[in-house]
Amino acid sequence: MGDVGSYLLLSIAVFSGAFVSGLAGFAFSAVAGGVLLHVLQPLEAVPLMMACSVGVQATNLWALRNSIQWKQSLILVLGGLLGVPIAVWLLHVTDARTFREGFGLVVATYAGYMLFRPTLSYLQQMTHSRNALVGFGGGLIGGLTAMPGALPTIWCDLHGVPKNQQRGLVQPFIAAMQLFALALMLMRGDLSSKVLLDLALSTPALLAGSVLGIIAFRHVNDAMFRRIVLVVLLLSGVILIA
């Protein structure tokens, strides 16, 4: 990205994705990818989004460190680590596009329904076995759709988990899944010098978006945070379909 216009597009895409991820906790690639996949080749855009996502998650973890539930989140992470290798295998033997579109439809339908549902009734208390299963599903889906946080976020929404507790539970899971995916990319040599240059150029926008998103998160109440998360889920589902 040598000219000013391309640099501005890169910065806008990364800033927007980082802001949404700092606010809602997920969906960096869904937001930033809407621009980056139109100005970069997929072999450059995908590793760049993954590296930026890891940077956003690291910022989120540091900013929300007092709310992180490491022990509870570890169950999600262990389940997710089992799901990712299966997703990698499925990518080579199935039509991942059909799966992404189907999952996008489910997410968009759920978010749309919950946004306009007049009354709420939440599920009972979470259990370790169910959390592990959700983590497994999140890792599996994340490997196929680049959205590992969607399923755990929906799981928390179904239980009416407050915003700080939700972020403290889901954030380490997303970070672990993205680090694992980034490690696989490093082993395959997907992070070229071009990707690293774009990452360096986008770092100011990445940090600014993350910080402003986290500030916004701290100034919304639980009800508003839930609506924001559902809107982000709805948009992410539509993007997967489209």
C-alpha positions as CSV (number, residue, x, y, z in Angstrom):
1,M,0.0,0.0,0.0
2,G,2.1,2.8,-1.3
3,D,-0.2,5.7,-2.0
4,V,-2.0,7.9,0.5
5,G,-5.5,6.8,-0.6
6,S,-4.7,3.1,0.1
7,Y,-3.1,3.9,3.4
8,L,-6.3,5.8,4.4
9,L,-8.5,2.9,3.4
10,L,-6.2,0.5,5.4
11,S,-6.4,2.8,8.5
12,I,-10.1,3.3,8.2
13,A,-10.7,-0.5,7.9
14,V,-8.4,-1.3,10.8
15,F,-9.7,1.5,13.0
16,S,-13.4,0.5,12.4
17,G,-12.7,-3.2,13.2
18,A,-10.7,-2.3,16.3
19,F,-13.3,0.0,17.6
20,V,-16.1,-2.5,17.2
21,S,-13.9,-5.3,18.7
22,G,-13.0,-3.0,21.6
23,L,-16.6,-2.2,22.2
24,A,-18.3,-5.6,21.6
25,G,-15.3,-7.9,22.2
26,F,-15.4,-9.6,18.8
27,A,-16.0,-9.1,15.0
28,F,-12.8,-7.4,14.0
29,S,-12.5,-9.4,10.8
30,A,-16.2,-9.1,10.0
31,V,-15.9,-5.3,10.1
32,A,-12.4,-4.7,8.7
33,G,-12.7,-7.4,6.1
34,G,-15.6,-5.5,4.4
35,V,-12.9,-3.0,3.2
36,L,-9.6,-5.0,3.3
37,L,-10.9,-7.8,1.1
38,H,-11.7,-5.2,-1.6
39,V,-8.3,-3.5,-1.6
40,L,-6.0,-6.5,-0.8
41,Q,-5.6,-10.0,-2.1
42,P,-7.1,-12.6,0.3
43,L,-3.6,-14.0,0.9
44,E,-2.6,-10.6,2.2
45,A,-5.9,-9.5,3.8
46,V,-6.6,-12.6,5.9
47,P,-3.2,-12.8,7.6
48,L,-3.3,-9.1,8.2
49,M,-6.7,-9.3,9.8
50,M,-5.6,-12.2,11.9
51,A,-2.5,-10.4,13.1
52,C,-4.5,-7.2,13.8
53,S,-7.2,-9.3,15.7
54,V,-4.5,-10.6,18.0
55,G,-3.3,-7.1,18.7
56,V,-6.8,-6.0,19.5
57,Q,-7.4,-8.9,21.8
58,A,-4.1,-8.3,23.6
59,T,-5.3,-4.7,24.2
60,N,-8.7,-5.9,25.4
61,L,-7.1,-8.4,27.8
62,W,-4.9,-5.8,29.3
63,A,-7.6,-3.1,29.6
64,L,-10.1,-5.6,31.1
65,R,-7.6,-7.6,33.1
66,N,-9.4,-7.1,36.4
67,S,-12.6,-8.7,34.9
68,I,-11.0,-11.7,33.3
69,Q,-12.2,-15.0,34.5
70,W,-9.2,-17.2,33.7
71,K,-10.3,-20.4,35.3
72,Q,-13.8,-20.4,33.8
73,S,-12.5,-19.3,30.4
74,L,-9.9,-22.1,30.4
75,I,-12.8,-24.6,29.9
76,L,-13.9,-22.8,26.8
77,V,-10.3,-22.6,25.5
78,L,-9.6,-26.3,26.0
79,G,-12.8,-27.1,24.1
80,G,-11.9,-24.7,21.4
81,L,-8.4,-26.1,20.9
82,L,-10.0,-29.5,20.1
83,G,-12.4,-27.9,17.6
84,V,-9.8,-26.0,15.5
85,P,-7.9,-29.0,14.1
86,I,-11.2,-30.5,13.0
87,A,-12.2,-27.3,11.3
88,V,-8.8,-27.3,9.4
89,W,-9.5,-30.8,8.2
90,L,-13.1,-29.9,7.2
91,L,-11.8,-26.9,5.1
92,H,-10.1,-29.5,2.9
93,V,-12.9,-32.0,2.5
94,T,-16.2,-29.9,2.6
95,D,-17.6,-26.7,1.1
96,A,-16.8,-24.2,3.8
97,R,-18.7,-21.5,1.9
98,T,-22.0,-23.3,2.4
99,F,-21.2,-23.8,6.0
100,R,-20.4,-20.1,6.5
101,E,-23.6,-19.0,4.8
102,G,-25.7,-21.4,6.9
103,F,-24.0,-20.3,10.1
104,G,-24.4,-16.6,9.1
105,L,-28.2,-17.2,8.5
106,V,-28.5,-18.8,12.0
107,V,-26.6,-15.9,13.7
108,A,-28.5,-13.2,11.8
109,T,-31.8,-14.9,12.6
110,Y,-31.0,-15.3,16.3
111,A,-29.8,-11.7,16.6
112,G,-32.8,-10.3,14.8
113,Y,-35.2,-12.3,16.9
114,M,-33.6,-11.4,20.2
115,L,-33.4,-7.7,19.2
116,F,-37.1,-7.4,18.8
117,R,-38.3,-10.0,21.3
118,P,-40.6,-8.2,23.8
119,T,-39.7,-10.3,26.9
120,L,-36.6,-12.2,28.0
121,S,-36.3,-15.5,29.8
122,Y,-32.8,-16.7,30.4
123,L,-31.4,-20.3,30.6
124,Q,-30.3,-21.7,33.9
125,Q,-26.8,-21.6,35.3
126,M,-23.8,-22.6,33.1
127,T,-22.0,-25.9,33.7
128,H,-18.5,-26.9,32.9
129,S,-19.5,-29.6,30.5
130,R,-21.7,-27.3,28.5
131,N,-19.1,-24.6,28.5
132,A,-16.6,-27.1,27.1
133,L,-19.0,-28.1,24.4
134,V,-19.6,-24.4,23.5
135,G,-15.9,-23.8,23.4
136,F,-15.5,-26.8,21.1
137,G,-18.2,-25.4,18.8
138,G,-16.6,-22.0,18.9
139,G,-13.3,-23.4,17.8
140,L,-14.8,-25.5,15.1
141,I,-17.0,-22.6,13.8
142,G,-14.1,-20.1,14.2
143,G,-11.9,-22.3,12.0
144,L,-14.5,-22.2,9.3
145,T,-15.8,-18.7,9.5
146,A,-13.1,-16.6,11.3
147,M,-15.6,-15.8,14.0
148,P,-14.7,-17.9,17.1
149,G,-16.4,-15.5,19.5
150,A,-19.9,-15.7,18.0
151,L,-21.1,-19.0,19.7
152,P,-19.7,-18.2,23.2
153,T,-21.2,-14.7,22.9
154,I,-24.6,-16.1,22.0
155,W,-24.2,-18.6,24.9
156,C,-23.6,-15.8,27.3
157,D,-26.5,-13.8,25.9
158,L,-28.9,-16.8,26.4
159,H,-27.8,-16.8,30.1
160,G,-28.2,-13.0,30.6
161,V,-24.5,-12.7,31.6
162,P,-23.6,-9.1,32.6
163,K,-21.3,-7.2,30.3
164,N,-18.1,-7.3,32.4
165,Q,-18.6,-11.0,33.2
166,Q,-19.3,-11.8,29.6
167,R,-16.1,-10.0,28.4
168,G,-14.1,-11.6,31.1
169,L,-15.3,-15.1,30.0
170,V,-15.2,-14.8,26.3
171,Q,-12.2,-12.5,25.7
172,P,-9.5,-15.0,26.7
173,F,-11.2,-17.6,24.5
174,I,-11.2,-15.4,21.4
175,A,-7.5,-14.4,22.1
176,A,-6.5,-18.1,22.4
177,M,-8.3,-19.1,19.2
178,Q,-6.7,-16.3,17.3
179,L,-3.2,-16.9,18.7
180,F,-3.6,-20.6,17.7
181,A,-4.7,-19.6,14.2
182,L,-1.8,-17.1,13.9
183,A,0.7,-19.8,15.0
184,L,-0.6,-22.0,12.2
185,M,-0.2,-19.1,9.7
186,L,3.4,-18.6,10.9
187,M,4.2,-22.2,10.4
188,R,2.9,-22.0,6.9
189,G,4.8,-18.8,6.2
190,D,1.7,-16.7,5.5
191,L,3.0,-13.6,7.2
192,S,5.0,-12.1,4.3
193,S,7.0,-8.9,4.5
194,K,4.1,-7.1,2.7
195,V,1.7,-8.2,5.4
196,L,4.2,-7.1,8.2
197,L,4.6,-3.7,6.5
198,D,0.8,-3.2,6.3
199,L,0.6,-4.3,10.0
200,A,3.2,-1.7,11.0
201,L,1.4,1.1,9.0
202,S,-2.0,0.2,10.5
203,T,-0.7,0.0,14.2
204,P,-1.7,3.7,15.1
205,A,-5.3,3.1,13.8
206,L,-5.4,-0.3,15.6
207,L,-4.4,1.2,18.9
208,A,-6.7,4.2,18.5
209,G,-9.7,2.1,17.6
210,S,-9.1,-0.4,20.4
211,V,-8.7,2.3,23.1
212,L,-11.8,4.2,22.0
213,G,-13.8,1.0,21.7
214,I,-12.9,0.0,25.3
215,I,-13.7,3.5,26.6
216,A,-17.2,3.3,24.9
217,F,-17.6,-0.2,26.4
218,R,-17.0,1.2,29.9
219,H,-19.7,3.9,29.4
220,V,-22.6,1.7,28.3
221,N,-24.9,-0.1,30.7
222,D,-25.7,-3.9,30.5
223,A,-28.9,-3.3,28.4
224,M,-27.2,-1.1,25.9
225,F,-24.2,-3.5,25.7
226,R,-26.5,-6.4,24.9
227,R,-28.2,-4.5,22.1
228,I,-24.8,-3.5,20.7
229,V,-23.7,-7.1,20.7
230,L,-26.9,-8.3,19.0
231,V,-26.5,-5.7,16.3
232,V,-22.9,-6.7,15.7
233,L,-24.0,-10.4,15.6
234,L,-26.7,-9.5,13.1
235,L,-24.3,-7.6,10.8
236,S,-21.7,-10.3,11.1
237,G,-24.3,-12.9,10.1
238,V,-25.4,-10.9,7.1
239,I,-21.7,-10.4,6.1
240,L,-21.2,-14.2,6.2
241,I,-24.2,-14.8,4.1
242,A,-23.2,-12.1,1.6
